[in-house]
Amino acid sequence: MDDHDLETMVRRAREFLEGNDKVKLVVRFKGRQMGHPEFGHQVIGKAITSLSDISKVDKEAHFEGRQLISMLSPQKRKKNEEKQEEDKEINSPQVQDNQNGQSLVLPPKQRAPKSE
């Protein structure tokens, strides 16, 4: 597996983990590749290492037929981190106050022009 393929797999897995979803890593073996399972373990190991900051391993790498499978789940985030993310969303330029004092989230095309 090429480095770019691994980076793409890790990037997609990171998106799912950040969305609080589980990720199943699968490496399929064809033909004589079954004679060298260490290569699959290296690939899964690199992916797990890259994602270790935001995930934990539910199931270690194991074979199911010709597939090497591992499961990752997102780490539980602290309440402070969640609150900081909510504050960032509220304070973002996409949130505008209307005349009634209520916050209104506008899509990017309808944002009010910046006053200078």
C-alpha positions in Angstrom: 0.0 0.0 0.0 1.4 3.4 -1.0 1.9 6.2 1.5 -0.8 8.4 -0.2 -3.3 5.6 0.0 -2.7 5.2 3.7 -2.9 9.0 4.2 -6.3 9.1 2.4 -7.6 6.2 4.5 -6.4 7.9 7.7 -7.9 11.3 6.7 -11.3 9.7 6.0 -11.2 7.7 9.2 -10.3 10.9 11.1 -13.5 12.6 9.7 -15.7 9.8 10.9 -14.0 9.7 14.4 -14.4 13.4 14.7 -18.1 12.9 13.9 -18.3 10.5 16.9 -18.6 7.4 14.6 -16.7 4.1 14.8 -14.3 3.1 12.1 -13.5 -0.4 10.8 -10.1 -0.8 9.2 -9.9 -3.6 6.7 -7.0 -4.9 4.7 -7.9 -7.5 2.1 -5.4 -10.2 1.0 -5.5 -11.7 -2.5 -3.8 -14.9 -3.6 -0.3 -15.4 -2.3 -0.5 -12.3 -0.2 -1.8 -14.6 2.6 1.7 -15.9 2.9 2.9 -12.5 4.3 0.3 -11.2 6.8 3.0 -9.0 8.4 2.5 -6.4 5.7 -1.2 -6.1 6.6 -0.3 -5.7 10.3 2.2 -2.9 9.3 -0.5 -1.0 7.4 -3.1 -1.3 10.2 -0.4 -0.4 12.8 0.5 2.8 10.9 -3.2 3.7 10.7 -3.8 3.1 14.4 -0.7 5.1 15.3 -1.8 8.0 13.1 -5.3 8.0 14.7 -4.2 7.4 18.3 -4.7 11.0 19.3 -8.5 10.9 18.8 -9.4 7.2 19.0 -9.0 4.0 21.0 -8.8 0.4 19.7 -11.9 -1.6 20.3 -10.7 -4.8 18.6 -7.1 -5.5 17.8 -6.2 -6.6 14.3 -7.4 -10.1 13.6 -8.1 -12.3 10.5 -11.6 -13.0 9.3 -11.0 -15.2 6.3 -8.8 -13.3 3.9 -9.4 -9.9 5.7 -7.4 -8.3 8.5 -9.8 -6.3 10.5 -9.5 -3.8 13.4 -12.1 -1.5 15.0 -11.5 2.0 16.3 -13.9 4.1 18.3 -13.6 7.8 19.2 -12.2 8.7 22.6 -14.6 10.4 24.9 -14.0 14.1 24.8 -13.9 16.2 28.0 -16.9 18.5 28.6 -14.6 21.5 28.4 -13.5 20.6 24.9 -17.1 20.2 23.8 -18.1 23.6 25.3 -15.2 25.3 23.6 -16.3 23.9 20.2 -19.9 25.2 20.9 -18.5 28.6 21.8 -16.4 28.7 18.6 -19.6 28.0 16.5 -21.5 30.7 18.2 -18.8 33.3 17.9 -18.1 32.4 14.2 -18.8 35.1 11.6 -21.6 32.9 10.2 -23.8 33.8 13.3 -25.3 37.2 13.0 -27.6 39.0 15.5 -30.8 40.3 14.1 -32.9 43.3 15.3 -34.8 41.3 17.9 -31.6 40.3 19.7 -31.9 36.7 18.5 -29.0 34.9 16.8 -29.5 33.8 13.3 -27.2 31.4 11.4 -26.9 32.6 7.8 -25.7 30.4 4.9 -22.4 31.6 3.3 -24.2 33.3 0.3 -26.5 35.4 2.5 -23.9 36.8 5.0 -24.3 40.4 5.9 -21.5 42.7 4.5 -18.8 43.7 7.0 -19.1 47.3 8.2 -15.9 49.2 8.3 
